[in-house]
Amino acid sequence: MVTRKGEKMQKVKTLSNVDTIGLATYLIDFIKEGNVVEQVINTGDGYVIIYHTVPVVSF
C-alpha cells in the first residue's frame, strides 16, 4: 500500500471470542505499544479494530 507523505496507513486487527472486559484489557496494552485506535466494530462474535501506529518516544 502506498501512502502520500503525512498520511496514516490504516491497519486492521480482528479479535474473536472476546468479551468487553477482555477487549478493554487488550486495548490498554495495544495503545501502550504505540497504536492509535480509530474505530472498534462489534461483529457479534468478536471485534474489528481499525488503527494506525505512531513511533513511541520515551524520555
Secondary structure by P-SEA (a helix, b strand, c coil): ccccccbbbbbbbbbccccaaaaaaaaaaaaaaccccccccccccbbbbbbcccccccc
